[in-house]
Amino acid sequence: MAIMHNPLYAGTFGATSAVRPLWAVMQRYGVDLVVTGHAHNYQRFYPQDENGNATPTGITEIIAGTGGASLQTLSTAPNQAAHVNHAFGVLALSLAPGAATTSLRTTDGRVLDTTITTCH
């Protein structure tokens, strides 16, 4: 797992192609999940390689930009599994041998997205 500020993929705002070489290195060394911010919304992507190809051996990216001063409207993007506009919240993360469970939990207690990422 890796945590970084700028996402490689994002709907409408925040995609940062400058991190593409880093993404390739992370995939080569078995990173399964990348949590980012920068875009002020929530987005989750199916596993992708550094060229945007959906692949089971790719990296799942979650943008957890749901805190802070403002929220941004986003559009869908290729390989986007989930997105949430205009909801403040946190990303709950539970790590276990072989898996990571993530949930977007809003400030009023709702769970808007949950997924399990299989890890190496």
C-alpha distances in whole Angstrom, upper triangle without the diagonal:
4,7,10,14,15,14,15,16,19,22,25,23,20,19,19,20,19,16,16,16,13,12,14,13,9,10,13,11,9,5,6,5,6,8,11,15,18,19,21,20,18,17,15,15,15,13,14,15,16,19,19,19,18,17,16,14,12,9,10,10,11,14,14,17,20,21,23,27,27,25,26,27,25,26,24,22,22,19,19,19,19,21,22,25,26,25,24,21,18,14,14,11,12,10,12,13,12,11,9,12,12,16,17,20,23,25,28,26,25,22,22,19,17,15,13,10,11,9,10
4,7,10,12,11,13,15,17,20,23,21,18,17,16,17,16,13,14,14,11,10,13,12,8,11,13,11,11,7,8,6,5,6,9,12,15,17,19,19,17,16,15,15,16,14,15,15,15,18,18,20,19,18,18,16,13,10,11,10,11,12,13,16,18,19,21,24,25,23,24,25,23,25,23,22,22,20,19,19,20,20,22,24,25,24,22,20,17,14,15,13,14,13,15,16,15,14,12,15,14,17,18,20,23,25,28,26,26,23,23,20,19,17,16,13,15,12,14
4,7,9,10,12,14,15,19,21,19,15,15,15,16,16,12,15,15,12,12,15,14,11,14,17,15,14,11,11,9,6,5,6,9,12,14,16,16,15,15,14,15,17,16,16,17,16,20,19,21,20,21,20,19,16,12,12,10,10,10,10,12,15,16,17,21,21,20,21,23,21,23,22,21,22,20,19,19,19,19,20,22,23,21,20,18,14,12,14,12,14,14,17,19,18,16,14,15,14,16,16,19,21,22,25,24,24,22,21,19,18,17,17,15,17,15,17
4,6,8,10,13,14,17,19,16,13,13,12,14,13,10,13,14,11,11,14,14,12,15,17,16,16,13,14,11,7,6,5,7,9,12,14,15,15,15,15,15,18,17,17,17,15,18,18,21,21,21,22,20,17,13,13,11,11,10,11,12,15,15,16,19,20,19,19,21,20,22,21,20,21,20,19,20,20,19,20,21,22,21,20,18,16,14,16,15,18,18,21,22,22,20,17,18,16,18,18,20,22,23,26,26,26,23,22,21,21,20,20,18,20,18,20
4,7,10,12,12,16,17,13,10,11,10,13,12,10,13,15,13,13,17,17,15,17,20,20,20,16,17,14,10,8,5,5,6,9,11,13,14,14,15,16,19,18,18,18,17,19,19,22,22,23,24,23,19,16,15,12,11,9,10,10,13,13,14,16,17,16,16,19,18,20,20,19,20,20,19,20,19,18,19,19,20,19,18,17,15,15,17,17,20,20,24,26,25,23,20,20,18,19,18,20,21,22,25,25,25,23,22,21,21,21,22,20,23,22,23
4,7,9,10,13,14,11,7,7,6,9,9,8,11,13,11,11,15,16,14,16,19,20,20,16,17,14,10,9,6,6,6,8,11,13,13,13,14,14,17,17,16,16,14,16,16,19,20,21,23,21,18,15,14,11,11,9,11,10,14,15,16,18,17,16,15,17,16,17,18,16,18,18,16,19,18,17,18,18,20,20,19,19,17,16,19,19,22,22,26,27,26,24,21,22,19,20,19,21,22,24,27,27,26,24,23,21,22,21,22,20,23,22,24
4,5,7,10,12,10,7,5,6,8,10,8,9,12,11,10,13,15,13,14,18,18,18,15,15,12,8,8,6,7,7,8,12,12,12,10,11,11,14,14,12,13,11,13,12,16,16,18,19,18,15,12,11,8,8,7,10,11,14,16,17,19,18,16,15,16,14,15,15,13,14,14,13,15,15,14,16,17,19,19,19,18,17,16,19,18,21,21,24,25,24,22,19,20,17,18,17,20,21,23,26,26,25,23,21,19,19,19,20,18,20,20,22
4,7,10,12,11,8,5,5,6,8,6,6,10,9,8,11,13,12,13,16,17,17,14,14,13,10,11,9,11,11,11,15,15,14,12,12,11,13,12,10,10,8,10,9,12,14,16,17,17,13,11,11,8,10,10,13,14,18,20,21,23,21,19,17,18,15,15,15,12,12,12,12,15,16,16,18,19,21,22,22,22,20,19,21,20,23,23,26,26,24,22,20,21,19,21,20,23,24,27,30,29,28,25,23,21,21,20,21,18,20,20,22
4,7,10,9,8,5,7,8,11,10,10,13,13,11,13,16,15,15,18,20,19,16,15,13,11,11,10,11,11,10,14,13,12,9,10,8,11,11,9,11,9,10,8,11,12,15,17,17,13,11,10,8,9,9,13,13,16,19,21,22,20,18,15,15,12,12,11,8,9,9,9,12,13,12,15,16,19,20,21,21,20,18,21,20,23,23,26,27,25,22,20,21,18,19,18,22,23,25,28,27,26,23,20,18,19,18,20,18,20,20,22
4,6,6,6,5,8,10,13,13,13,17,16,14,17,20,18,18,22,23,22,19,18,15,13,12,10,10,10,8,11,10,10,7,9,9,12,13,12,14,13,13,11,14,14,17,19,20,16,14,12,9,9,8,11,11,14,17,18,19,17,14,12,12,8,9,8,7,9,10,8,11,11,10,12,13,16,17,18,18,18,17,20,20,23,24,27,29,26,24,21,21,18,18,17,20,20,23,25,25,23,21,18,17,19,18,20,19,22,23,25
4,6,8,7,11,13,16,16,16,20,20,18,20,23,22,21,25,26,25,22,21,18,16,15,13,13,12,9,11,10,10,8,10,10,13,16,15,17,16,16,13,16,16,19,21,22,19,17,15,12,12,10,13,13,15,18,19,20,17,14,10,9,6,5,5,5,8,10,8,11,11,9,11,11,14,16,18,19,19,18,22,22,26,27,30,31,29,26,23,23,20,19,17,20,20,23,25,25,23,21,18,17,19,19,22,21,24,25,28
4,7,8,11,14,17,17,18,21,22,20,23,25,24,24,28,29,28,25,24,21,19,18,15,14,12,9,11,11,12,11,14,14,17,19,18,20,18,18,15,18,19,22,25,25,22,20,18,16,15,13,15,14,16,18,19,19,16,13,9,8,5,6,8,8,11,14,12,15,14,12,13,12,14,17,19,20,21,21,24,25,29,30,33,35,32,30,27,26,23,22,20,23,22,24,26,27,25,24,20,20,22,23,25,25,28,29,31
4,6,9,12,14,15,16,20,20,18,22,24,23,23,27,28,27,24,23,20,17,16,13,11,9,6,9,10,12,11,14,15,18,20,18,20,18,18,16,20,20,23,25,26,22,20,18,15,14,11,13,12,14,16,16,16,14,11,8,9,7,9,11,10,14,16,14,17,15,13,14,13,14,17,17,19,20,20,23,24,28,29,32,34,32,29,26,26,22,22,20,22,21,23,26,27,25,24,21,20,23,23,25,25,28,28,31
4,6,10,11,12,13,17,16,15,19,21,20,21,24,25,24,21,21,18,15,13,10,9,6,5,9,10,12,11,13,14,17,18,17,18,16,16,15,19,20,22,24,24,20,18,16,13,12,10,12,10,14,15,15,16,14,13,10,12,10,12,13,12,14,16,14,17,16,14,15,14,16,17,18,19,19,18,22,22,26,26,30,31,30,27,24,24,21,21,19,22,21,23,26,27,25,24,21,20,22,22,24,23,26,26,28
4,6,9,9,10,14,14,13,16,18,17,18,21,22,22,19,19,17,14,13,11,10,9,8,12,13,13,12,13,12,15,16,14,14,12,13,12,15,17,19,21,21,17,15,15,12,12,10,14,13,16,18,19,20,18,16,14,14,12,12,12,10,12,14,13,16,16,14,16,17,19,20,20,21,21,19,23,23,26,26,29,30,28,26,24,24,21,22,20,23,24,26,29,29,27,25,23,21,23,22,24,22,24,24,26
4,5,6,8,11,11,11,14,16,16,17,19,21,21,18,19,17,14,14,11,11,10,10,14,16,16,15,16,15,18,17,15,15,12,13,13,16,18,20,22,21,18,16,16,13,14,12,15,15,18,20,20,21,20,19,16,18,15,16,16,14,15,16,16,19,19,18,20,20,22,23,23,23,22,21,24,24,27,27,30,31,29,27,25,25,23,24,23,26,26,28,31,31,30,28,26,24,25,24,25,23,25,25,26
4,5,5,9,10,10,12,14,15,16,18,20,20,18,19,18,15,16,14,15,13,14,18,19,19,17,17,16,18,17,14,13,9,10,11,15,17,19,21,20,17,15,16,14,16,15,18,18,22,24,24,25,24,22,20,21,18,18,18,15,15,16,17,20,21,20,23,23,25,26,26,27,25,24,27,26,29,28,31,31,29,28,26,27,25,26,25,29,29,31,34,34,33,31,28,26,27,26,26,24,26,25,26
4,6,7,8,10,12,13,14,16,17,19,20,18,20,18,15,16,14,15,14,15,19,21,21,19,20,18,20,19,16,15,11,12,14,17,20,21,23,22,18,17,18,16,18,17,19,19,23,24,24,26,25,24,22,23,21,21,21,18,19,20,20,23,24,23,25,25,27,28,28,28,26,25,28,26,29,28,31,32,30,28,27,28,26,28,27,30,31,32,36,35,34,32,30,28,29,27,28,25,27,25,26
4,6,5,6,9,10,11,12,14,16,17,14,16,15,12,13,12,13,13,15,18,19,19,17,17,16,18,16,14,12,9,11,13,16,18,19,20,19,15,13,15,13,15,14,17,18,21,23,23,25,24,23,22,23,20,21,20,18,18,18,18,21,22,21,23,24,26,27,26,26,24,22,25,23,26,25,27,28,26,25,23,25,23,25,24,27,29,31,34,33,32,30,28,26,26,24,24,22,23,22,22
4,5,5,6,9,10,11,12,14,15,14,15,15,13,15,14,16,16,17,21,21,20,18,17,15,16,14,12,9,6,8,10,13,15,16,18,16,13,12,14,13,16,16,19,20,24,25,26,28,27,25,23,24,21,21,20,17,16,16,17,20,22,22,24,25,28,28,28,28,26,24,26,24,27,25,28,28,26,24,23,25,24,26,26,29,30,33,36,35,33,31,29,26,26,24,24,21,22,21,21
4,5,5,6,9,10,11,13,15,14,16,16,14,17,16,18,18,20,24,24,24,21,20,18,19,16,14,11,8,10,13,15,17,18,19,17,14,13,16,15,18,19,22,23,26,28,28,31,30,28,27,28,25,25,24,20,20,19,21,23,25,25,28,29,31,31,31,30,28,26,28,26,28,26,28,28,26,25,24,26,26,28,28,31,33,35,38,37,36,33,32,29,29,26,26,23,23,21,21
4,5,5,6,9,10,11,12,11,14,13,11,14,13,16,17,19,22,23,22,20,19,17,18,16,14,11,9,12,14,16,18,18,19,16,13,12,14,13,16,17,19,20,24,25,26,29,28,27,26,27,24,25,24,21,20,19,20,22,24,24,26,28,30,30,29,28,25,23,25,23,24,23,25,25,23,22,21,24,23,25,26,29,31,33,36,35,34,31,29,27,26,24,24,20,21,19,19
4,5,5,6,9,10,11,9,11,11,9,12,12,15,16,18,21,21,20,17,16,14,14,12,10,8,6,9,11,13,14,14,15,13,10,8,11,10,14,15,18,19,23,24,26,28,28,26,25,25,22,23,21,18,17,16,17,19,21,21,24,26,28,28,27,26,24,21,23,21,23,21,23,23,21,20,19,21,20,23,23,27,29,31,34,33,32,29,27,24,23,21,21,17,18,16,17
4,5,5,6,9,10,10,12,13,12,16,16,19,20,21,25,25,23,20,19,16,16,13,10,7,5,9,11,12,14,13,15,12,10,10,13,13,17,18,21,23,27,28,30,32,31,29,28,28,25,25,23,20,18,17,19,21,23,24,27,29,31,31,31,30,27,25,26,24,25,23,25,24,22,21,21,23,23,26,27,30,32,35,37,36,35,32,30,27,26,23,22,19,19,17,17
4,5,5,6,9,9,12,13,13,16,17,20,21,23,26,26,25,22,21,19,18,15,13,10,9,13,15,16,17,16,17,13,12,11,14,15,18,20,22,24,27,29,30,33,32,31,30,31,28,28,26,23,22,20,22,23,25,26,29,31,33,33,32,30,28,25,26,23,24,22,24,23,21,21,21,23,23,26,27,31,33,35,38,37,36,33,31,28,27,24,23,19,19,17,16
4,5,5,6,5,8,10,9,13,14,18,19,21,24,24,22,20,18,16,16,13,12,10,9,13,14,15,16,15,15,12,10,8,11,12,15,17,19,21,25,26,28,31,30,29,28,29,26,26,25,22,21,19,20,21,23,24,26,28,30,30,29,27,24,21,22,20,21,18,20,19,17,17,17,20,20,23,24,27,30,32,35,33,32,29,28,25,23,21,19,16,16,13,13
4,5,5,5,7,10,10,14,16,19,21,22,25,25,22,20,17,15,14,10,9,7,8,11,12,13,13,11,11,8,6,7,10,12,15,18,20,23,26,28,30,33,32,30,29,29,26,26,24,21,19,17,18,19,22,23,26,29,31,30,30,28,26,22,23,20,21,19,20,19,16,16,17,19,20,23,24,28,30,33,36,34,32,29,28,24,23,20,18,15,14,12,11
4,6,8,10,13,14,17,19,23,24,26,29,28,26,23,21,19,17,14,12,10,10,13,15,15,15,13,13,10,9,10,14,16,19,21,24,26,29,31,33,36,35,33,32,33,30,29,27,24,22,20,22,23,25,27,30,32,35,34,34,32,29,26,26,23,24,21,22,20,18,19,19,22,23,26,28,31,34,36,39,37,36,33,31,28,26,23,21,17,16,14,12
4,6,9,12,13,17,19,22,24,26,29,28,26,24,21,19,18,15,14,13,13,17,18,18,18,16,15,11,11,11,14,16,19,21,23,26,29,30,32,35,35,33,33,34,31,31,29,26,24,22,23,24,26,27,30,33,35,34,33,31,28,24,25,21,21,19,19,17,16,17,17,21,22,25,27,30,33,35,38,36,35,32,31,27,26,22,20,17,15,12,10
4,6,9,11,15,17,21,24,25,27,27,24,22,19,17,16,12,13,12,13,16,17,16,16,13,12,9,9,9,12,14,17,19,22,24,27,29,31,34,34,32,31,32,29,29,27,24,22,20,21,21,23,25,28,31,33,32,31,29,26,22,22,19,19,16,16,15,12,13,14,17,19,22,24,28,30,33,35,33,32,29,28,24,22,19,17,13,11,9,7
4,6,8,11,14,18,20,22,24,23,20,18,16,14,14,11,11,11,12,16,16,16,15,13,12,10,8,7,9,11,13,16,18,21,23,25,27,30,30,28,28,29,26,26,24,22,21,18,19,19,20,22,25,27,29,28,27,25,22,19,19,16,16,14,15,14,12,12,12,15,16,19,21,24,27,29,32,30,29,26,25,22,20,17,15,11,11,8,8
4,7,10,13,17,20,21,23,21,18,16,13,12,11,8,10,11,13,16,15,15,13,12,10,8,7,5,6,9,11,14,16,20,22,24,27,30,29,27,27,27,24,24,22,20,19,16,16,16,17,19,22,25,27,26,26,23,20,17,17,14,14,12,13,13,10,9,9,12,13,16,18,22,25,27,30,27,26,23,22,18,16,13,11,7,8,6,7
4,7,10,14,17,17,19,18,15,13,10,10,10,8,10,12,13,16,15,16,14,13,12,11,9,6,5,6,8,11,13,16,18,20,23,26,25,23,23,24,21,22,20,18,18,15,14,14,15,17,19,22,24,22,22,19,17,13,14,11,12,11,13,14,12,10,8,10,10,13,15,18,21,24,26,24,23,20,19,16,14,11,10,7,9,8,11
4,6,10,13,14,16,16,13,12,10,10,11,10,11,12,12,15,14,16,15,15,15,14,11,7,6,5,6,8,10,13,16,18,20,23,23,21,21,22,19,20,19,17,17,15,14,14,15,16,18,20,22,21,20,18,15,12,14,12,14,13,16,17,16,13,11,13,12,14,15,18,20,23,26,24,23,20,19,16,15,14,13,11,13,12,14
4,7,11,12,13,13,11,10,9,11,13,13,14,15,15,18,17,18,17,18,18,17,14,10,9,6,5,6,7,10,12,14,16,20,19,18,18,19,18,19,18,17,18,16,14,14,14,14,15,17,19,18,17,15,12,9,11,10,13,13,17,18,17,15,12,12,10,12,12,15,17,19,22,21,20,18,17,14,14,13,14,12,15,14,17
4,7,8,10,11,10,10,10,12,15,15,15,16,15,18,16,19,19,20,20,19,16,12,11,7,6,5,6,8,11,12,14,17,17,15,15,17,15,17,17,16,17,16,15,16,15,14,15,16,17,17,16,14,12,11,14,13,16,17,20,22,21,19,15,16,13,14,13,16,17,19,23,22,21,19,18,16,16,16,17,16,18,18,20
4,6,7,8,9,10,12,14,17,17,18,19,18,20,19,21,21,23,23,23,19,16,14,10,8,5,5,5,8,9,11,13,13,12,12,14,14,16,17,16,18,18,16,17,15,13,14,14,15,14,13,13,11,11,14,15,18,19,23,25,24,22,18,18,15,15,13,16,16,17,21,21,20,19,17,16,18,18,20,19,22,21,24
4,6,9,10,11,14,15,19,20,19,20,19,20,19,22,22,24,25,25,21,18,17,13,11,8,8,6,10,10,11,12,12,11,10,13,13,15,17,16,19,19,17,19,17,15,15,14,15,15,14,15,14,14,18,19,22,23,27,29,28,25,22,22,19,19,16,18,18,19,23,23,23,22,20,19,21,21,23,22,25,25,27
4,6,8,9,12,14,18,19,19,20,19,20,18,21,21,24,25,25,21,18,16,13,11,7,8,6,9,10,11,12,10,8,7,9,9,12,13,13,16,17,14,16,14,12,12,11,12,13,13,14,14,14,18,19,23,24,28,30,29,26,22,22,18,18,15,17,17,18,21,22,21,20,18,17,19,20,22,22,25,25,28
4,7,10,13,16,19,21,21,23,22,24,21,24,24,26,27,27,24,21,18,15,12,8,8,4,6,7,8,9,7,5,5,8,9,12,14,15,19,19,16,17,15,11,10,9,9,10,9,11,12,13,17,19,22,24,28,31,30,26,23,22,18,17,14,15,14,15,18,19,18,18,16,16,19,20,23,23,26,27,30
4,7,10,13,17,19,20,22,22,23,20,23,22,24,25,26,22,19,17,13,10,7,7,5,5,8,10,11,9,6,6,7,7,11,12,13,17,17,13,14,11,8,6,6,7,7,8,9,11,11,15,17,21,23,26,29,28,24,21,19,15,14,11,13,12,14,16,17,16,15,12,13,15,17,20,20,24,25,28
4,7,10,14,16,17,20,20,21,19,21,19,21,22,23,20,17,13,11,7,5,5,6,6,10,13,15,13,9,9,10,9,11,11,13,15,14,11,11,8,5,5,7,9,8,9,9,9,9,13,14,18,20,23,26,24,21,17,16,12,11,8,11,11,14,16,16,14,12,10,9,12,13,16,17,20,22,25
4,7,10,13,14,17,17,18,15,17,16,18,18,20,16,14,11,8,6,5,7,9,10,13,16,18,16,12,12,11,9,10,9,9,12,11,7,8,6,4,7,9,12,12,13,13,12,11,14,15,18,20,22,25,23,19,16,15,12,12,10,13,14,17,19,18,16,14,11,10,12,12,15,15,18,20,23
4,7,9,11,14,16,17,14,15,13,15,15,16,13,11,7,6,4,6,9,11,13,16,19,21,19,16,15,15,12,12,10,10,11,9,6,5,5,6,9,12,15,15,16,14,14,11,13,13,16,17,20,22,19,16,14,13,10,10,10,14,15,19,21,19,17,14,12,9,10,9,12,11,15,16,19
4,6,8,11,13,13,10,11,9,11,12,13,10,9,6,5,6,9,12,14,16,19,22,24,22,19,18,17,14,13,10,9,8,6,4,5,7,9,12,15,18,18,19,18,17,15,17,16,18,19,21,22,19,16,15,14,13,14,14,17,19,23,24,23,21,18,15,12,12,11,12,11,14,16,18
4,6,10,13,13,10,10,7,8,8,10,8,8,5,7,9,12,15,18,19,23,26,28,26,23,21,20,17,16,13,11,9,6,6,6,9,12,15,18,22,21,22,21,20,17,18,17,19,18,20,21,18,15,14,14,13,15,16,20,22,25,27,25,23,19,17,13,13,10,11,10,12,14,16
4,7,10,11,9,8,6,6,6,7,4,4,4,7,10,13,16,19,21,24,27,29,28,25,24,23,20,19,16,13,11,8,9,9,13,15,18,21,24,24,25,23,21,18,19,17,19,18,19,19,16,14,14,15,15,17,18,22,24,28,29,27,25,22,20,16,15,12,12,9,11,12,13
4,7,8,5,5,4,5,8,8,4,5,7,8,12,14,18,20,23,25,28,30,28,25,24,23,20,18,15,12,10,8,10,11,14,16,20,22,25,25,26,25,23,20,22,20,22,21,22,22,19,17,17,18,18,20,21,24,27,30,32,30,28,25,22,19,19,16,16,13,14,14,16
4,5,6,5,7,7,9,8,5,6,9,10,14,16,20,22,25,27,29,32,30,28,26,25,22,21,18,15,12,11,13,15,18,20,23,25,28,28,29,28,26,23,25,22,24,22,24,23,20,19,19,21,20,23,24,27,30,33,35,33,31,28,26,23,22,19,19,15,16,16,16
4,6,7,10,10,13,11,8,9,11,11,15,16,20,21,25,27,28,31,29,27,25,25,21,21,19,15,13,13,15,17,19,20,24,25,28,29,29,28,26,24,26,24,25,24,26,26,23,22,21,23,22,24,25,28,30,33,36,34,33,29,27,24,24,21,21,18,19,18,18
4,6,9,11,14,13,10,11,13,13,17,18,22,23,26,29,30,32,30,28,25,25,21,20,18,14,11,12,14,17,20,21,24,26,29,30,30,30,28,26,28,26,28,27,29,28,26,24,24,25,24,26,26,30,32,35,37,36,34,31,28,25,25,23,23,20,21,21,21
4,6,9,12,12,9,10,11,11,14,16,19,21,24,27,28,30,28,25,23,22,18,17,14,10,8,8,11,13,16,17,21,23,26,27,28,27,26,24,26,24,26,26,27,27,24,23,22,23,22,24,24,27,29,32,34,33,31,28,25,22,22,20,21,18,19,20,21
4,6,10,10,8,10,12,13,16,18,22,24,26,29,31,33,31,28,26,25,21,19,16,12,9,8,12,14,17,19,22,25,28,29,30,29,28,25,27,25,27,26,27,27,23,22,22,23,22,24,25,29,30,34,36,34,32,28,26,23,23,20,20,18,18,19,20
4,7,9,7,9,10,12,15,17,20,23,25,28,31,33,31,27,25,24,20,19,15,12,9,7,10,11,15,17,21,23,27,27,28,27,26,23,25,23,24,23,24,24,21,19,19,20,20,22,22,26,28,32,33,32,29,26,23,20,19,17,17,15,15,17,18
4,5,5,8,10,13,16,19,22,25,27,30,32,35,33,30,28,27,24,22,19,16,13,10,13,13,17,20,23,26,29,29,30,29,27,24,25,23,23,22,23,22,18,18,18,19,20,22,24,27,30,33,35,33,30,27,25,21,20,17,16,13,13,14,15
4,6,8,9,13,16,19,22,25,27,30,33,35,34,31,29,29,25,24,21,18,15,12,14,14,17,20,24,27,30,29,30,28,26,23,23,21,21,19,20,19,15,14,15,17,18,21,23,26,29,32,34,32,29,26,24,20,18,15,13,11,10,11,12
4,7,9,13,16,19,22,25,27,30,33,35,34,31,30,30,27,25,22,20,17,14,16,16,19,22,25,28,31,31,31,29,27,23,24,21,21,19,19,18,14,14,15,18,19,22,24,27,30,33,35,33,31,27,26,22,20,17,15,12,10,10,10
4,7,10,13,16,19,22,24,27,29,32,31,28,27,26,23,22,19,17,14,12,13,14,17,19,23,25,28,28,28,27,24,21,22,19,20,19,20,19,16,15,15,17,17,20,22,25,28,31,33,31,29,26,24,20,19,16,15,11,11,11,12
4,6,10,13,16,18,21,23,26,29,28,25,24,24,21,21,18,16,14,12,12,13,15,17,20,23,25,25,25,23,21,17,19,16,17,16,17,17,15,13,13,15,14,17,19,22,25,28,30,28,26,23,21,18,17,14,13,10,10,10,11
4,7,10,13,16,18,21,23,26,25,22,21,21,19,18,16,14,13,10,10,10,12,14,17,20,22,21,22,20,18,14,16,14,15,15,16,17,14,12,11,12,11,14,15,19,21,24,26,24,23,19,18,14,13,10,10,8,10,10,13
4,7,10,12,15,18,20,23,21,19,18,18,16,16,14,12,12,10,9,10,11,12,14,17,19,19,19,17,15,13,15,13,16,16,18,19,17,15,12,13,11,13,14,17,19,22,25,23,22,18,17,14,13,12,12,10,13,13,16
4,6,9,11,14,17,20,18,16,16,16,14,15,14,13,14,12,10,10,9,10,12,14,16,15,15,14,12,9,12,11,14,15,18,20,18,15,12,12,9,10,10,14,16,18,21,20,18,15,13,11,11,10,12,11,14,15,18
4,6,9,11,14,16,15,13,12,13,12,13,13,13,15,14,11,12,10,9,10,12,14,13,13,12,11,9,13,13,16,18,21,23,22,18,15,15,12,12,10,13,15,17,20,19,18,16,14,12,13,13,15,15,18,18,21
4,6,8,11,14,13,11,12,14,13,15,16,16,18,17,14,14,12,10,10,11,12,11,10,9,7,6,10,11,15,17,20,23,22,19,15,14,11,10,8,11,11,14,17,16,15,14,12,11,13,14,16,16,19,20,23
4,6,8,10,10,8,9,12,12,15,16,16,19,19,15,16,14,11,10,10,10,10,9,9,8,9,13,14,18,20,24,26,26,22,19,18,14,13,11,12,12,13,17,17,17,15,14,14,16,17,19,19,23,23,26
4,7,9,8,7,9,11,12,16,17,18,21,20,17,17,14,11,9,9,8,7,5,5,7,8,12,15,18,21,24,27,27,23,20,18,14,12,9,10,9,10,13,14,13,13,12,13,15,17,20,20,24,25,28
4,7,8,8,11,14,15,19,20,21,24,24,21,21,18,15,13,12,10,9,6,6,7,10,13,16,19,22,25,29,29,25,21,20,16,15,11,11,10,10,13,14,15,15,15,16,18,20,22,23,26,27,30
4,6,8,11,15,16,20,22,23,26,26,23,23,21,18,15,14,12,11,8,10,11,13,17,19,23,25,29,32,32,29,25,23,20,18,15,15,13,12,16,17,18,19,18,19,22,24,26,26,30,30,33
4,7,10,14,16,20,23,24,27,28,25,25,22,19,16,14,12,12,10,12,14,17,20,23,26,29,32,35,35,32,28,27,23,21,18,17,15,14,17,19,20,21,20,22,24,26,29,29,33,33,36
4,7,10,13,17,19,21,25,25,22,23,20,16,14,11,9,10,9,12,14,17,20,23,26,29,33,36,35,32,28,26,23,21,17,17,14,14,17,19,19,20,19,20,23,25,28,28,32,33,36
4,7,10,13,16,18,21,22,18,19,16,13,10,7,6,8,8,11,13,15,19,21,25,27,31,34,33,29,26,24,20,18,15,15,13,14,16,18,17,18,16,17,20,22,25,26,30,30,34
4,6,10,13,15,19,20,17,18,15,12,10,7,7,10,11,14,16,17,21,23,27,29,32,35,33,30,27,25,21,20,16,17,16,17,19,21,19,19,17,18,21,23,26,26,30,30,34
4,7,10,13,17,18,15,16,14,10,9,6,7,10,13,15,17,18,22,24,28,30,33,35,34,30,27,25,22,20,17,18,16,18,20,21,20,19,16,17,21,22,25,26,29,31,34
4,7,9,13,14,11,14,11,8,8,7,9,12,14,16,18,18,22,23,27,28,31,33,32,28,25,24,21,19,16,19,18,20,22,22,20,19,16,16,19,20,23,24,27,28,31
4,7,10,12,10,12,11,8,10,9,12,15,17,19,20,20,23,25,28,29,32,34,32,29,26,25,22,20,18,21,20,23,24,25,22,21,17,17,20,20,24,23,27,28,31
4,7,9,7,9,9,7,10,11,14,16,19,20,21,20,23,24,26,28,30,32,29,26,24,23,20,19,18,21,21,24,25,25,22,20,16,15,18,18,21,21,24,26,29
4,6,5,9,10,9,13,14,17,19,21,22,22,20,23,24,26,27,29,31,28,25,23,23,20,20,19,22,23,26,27,27,24,22,19,17,19,18,21,20,23,24,27
4,5,9,11,12,15,17,21,22,24,24,24,22,24,24,27,27,29,30,27,24,23,23,21,21,21,24,25,28,30,29,26,24,20,18,19,18,20,19,21,23,25
4,6,9,11,15,17,21,22,23,23,22,20,22,22,23,24,25,26,23,21,20,19,18,19,19,22,24,27,29,27,25,22,19,16,17,15,17,15,17,19,21
4,6,7,11,14,17,18,20,19,19,17,19,19,22,22,25,26,23,20,18,18,16,16,15,19,20,23,25,24,21,18,15,13,14,13,15,15,18,19,22
4,7,11,14,17,17,19,18,18,16,17,17,19,20,22,24,21,18,16,15,13,13,13,17,18,22,23,22,19,16,13,10,11,10,12,13,16,18,21
4,7,10,14,13,16,15,15,13,16,16,19,21,23,25,22,19,17,15,12,11,11,14,15,19,20,18,15,13,9,7,10,10,13,14,17,20,23
4,7,10,10,13,13,14,13,16,17,20,22,25,27,25,22,19,17,14,12,10,13,13,17,18,18,15,13,9,9,11,13,16,17,20,22,26
4,7,7,10,10,12,12,15,17,21,23,26,28,27,23,20,18,14,12,9,11,11,14,15,15,12,11,8,9,12,14,18,19,23,25,28
4,6,9,11,14,15,18,20,23,26,29,32,30,27,24,21,18,15,12,13,12,14,15,16,14,14,11,12,16,18,21,23,26,28,31
4,7,10,13,15,18,21,24,27,30,33,32,29,25,23,19,16,13,13,10,12,13,15,13,14,12,14,17,20,24,25,29,30,34
4,6,10,12,15,18,21,24,27,31,30,26,23,20,16,13,10,9,6,8,10,11,10,11,9,12,15,18,21,23,27,28,32
4,7,10,13,16,20,23,26,30,29,26,22,20,16,13,9,8,6,6,9,10,11,11,11,13,16,19,22,23,27,28,31
4,7,9,13,16,19,23,26,26,22,19,16,13,10,7,5,4,5,8,9,9,9,10,11,13,16,19,20,24,25,28
4,6,9,13,16,19,23,23,19,16,14,10,8,6,5,6,8,11,10,11,10,11,11,12,14,16,18,21,22,25
4,6,10,13,16,19,19,16,12,10,7,6,5,6,9,11,14,12,12,10,10,9,10,11,13,14,17,18,22
4,7,10,13,17,17,14,10,8,5,5,6,7,10,12,14,12,12,10,11,10,9,11,12,13,16,17,20
4,7,10,13,14,11,7,6,5,7,9,10,14,16,18,15,15,13,14,12,10,10,10,11,13,14,17
4,7,10,11,8,6,5,6,9,12,13,17,19,20,17,17,15,16,14,11,11,9,10,12,12,15
4,7,8,6,5,7,9,12,15,17,20,22,24,21,21,18,19,17,14,12,10,10,10,10,12
4,6,5,6,8,11,15,18,19,23,25,27,23,23,20,22,19,15,14,10,10,10,9,11
4,6,8,11,14,18,21,23,27,29,30,27,27,23,25,22,18,16,12,11,9,8,9
4,7,10,14,17,21,23,27,29,31,27,27,23,24,20,17,14,10,9,6,5,6
4,7,10,13,17,19,23,25,27,24,23,19,20,17,13,10,7,6,4,5,8
4,7,10,13,16,19,22,24,21,20,16,17,14,11,8,6,5,7,7,11
4,7,10,13,16,19,20,17,16,13,14,11,7,6,4,6,9,10,14
4,7,10,13,16,17,15,14,10,11,8,6,6,6,8,11,13,17
4,6,10,13,14,11,10,7,7,5,4,7,9,11,15,17,20
4,7,10,12,10,8,6,6,5,7,9,12,14,18,19,23
4,7,8,6,6,5,6,8,9,12,15,17,21,22,26
4,5,5,5,6,7,10,12,16,19,21,24,26,29
4,6,8,10,11,14,16,19,22,24,27,28,32
4,6,9,11,14,16,20,23,25,29,30,34
4,7,9,12,13,17,20,22,26,27,31
4,6,9,11,15,18,21,24,26,30
4,6,7,11,14,17,20,23,26
4,7,11,14,17,20,23,26
4,7,11,13,17,19,23
4,7,10,13,16,20
4,6,10,13,16
4,6,9,13
4,6,10
4,7
4
